[in-house]
Amino acid sequence: MLGASIRNNILKMVQEAPRPISTQEIGLEINRAWHSIQTHCLKLQLEGKIDGYKVGSMNLWAKRSPKK
């Protein structure tokens, strides 16, 4: 399934990134539209697999922070 492939690519990129990564950076790397990446990232965030932040007009995604 294409959706599962996109999600796996996003998770891999976010986990390997040394800093939070933007929706646009992910889209450019895996050659997908930003709105598709945005939707998948939001779903992953709701599932608790990644963290999301809004900085200005940019959405950033990062590894899930451990609970304290």
Protein Blocks (a to p, Z undefined) as FASTA:
>chain_A
ZZlmmmmmmmmmmmmpcbdcdfklmmmmnopafklmmmmmmmmmmnopaccddehjaccd
ddddddZZ
